[in-house]
Amino acid sequence: MLPPEAPLAMPAQSLTQFARTERRAWAAPQLAHAPWLARSIVFGGAPIINVLFAMTVSPPKTAPSMLWYLGIVLASVGAGMVLYFRPHS
């Protein structure tokens, strides 16, 4: 047997209207991190680390071409640029 239904009052949600007075406060502001840090790690560092680890575990039969090295350098430069040109709050 189920308990009786008890509907909750839901707040009105809108994607076009935003009132700063209704904004919720951070529960733990000291634990908040900047989004640029996560972006630079995920989109820049993780693929580089993944490729280097995969090549260590299972080395290729032939040496990588110069384009492979160029790709690693460009990905590293891109990750560095994300870190350098991050938005300052």
N, C-alpha and C positions, 0 to 999 in steps of 0.2 A: 504494500500500500504506500502510495506517495504522499508526502506532506502537501498541505494546501499551497497553491501558487502565491508567491509574494513578489510582485514585480518591483523592480528598483527604478528610481527616478534617474534617467539618463540625461547627461548634459547635452545641449544642442552643439553639434559640431559643424563647422563650416570651413571650407578650404579657401574661401574668398574674403572672409572677415577675420580679423585678428585684433584682440584687445590686449594690450600689454598689462592691464590691471588684472586680467584673469590668468596670467601666466603663472604656472606653478614654480615654486622655489626648488632649487637643487636639493636633493636629499643629502648628498655628500659632495660639496663642491671641491674639497681637497683631493678627491679621487678622479675628478674629471680630467680628461686629457685632450689635447688639441687634435683635430682630425687630420692635420697635415702629417703628423707623425705616423699614424696608421697607414695613410695613403702611400707615403714614401717607402715604408717597409713592405707593404703588400705588392705594390705595382713596380717597385724598383729592386728591392733587395731579395725578396723571396724567389723570383725566377732565377736570379743569378746563383743564389745558394743552392737551389734545386738542381740546376744544371751541373754545377761543380761537384755536388755530392753524387749525382748519378754517374758522372764520368769517373769519379773515384771508385765507386762500388763496381761499376761495369765499364772498364776502359774501352774506348773505341778501337777497332782493329787498325784503322788508319788515322793519321794525325788530322786534327780539324783544319779546315781551310782558313785563310785570312779573314774571310767574311764572318766566320764564327767569332774570331777574336774581336773584330770590329763591332759585332752585335753586343758582345759582353761590355766593351768599352762604352758604347752608346747607351746601353741600359744603365751602367754605373753613372755616367754623366747625367742622364735624365733623373735618376734618384737623387744625385747631389744637387741638381738644380731645384728639385722640389723642396729639399731641405733648406737651401740657401734663400730661395725666393718665397718662403712661407709667409702667409699673412700674419701681421703683427696685431695683436689685440690691445 
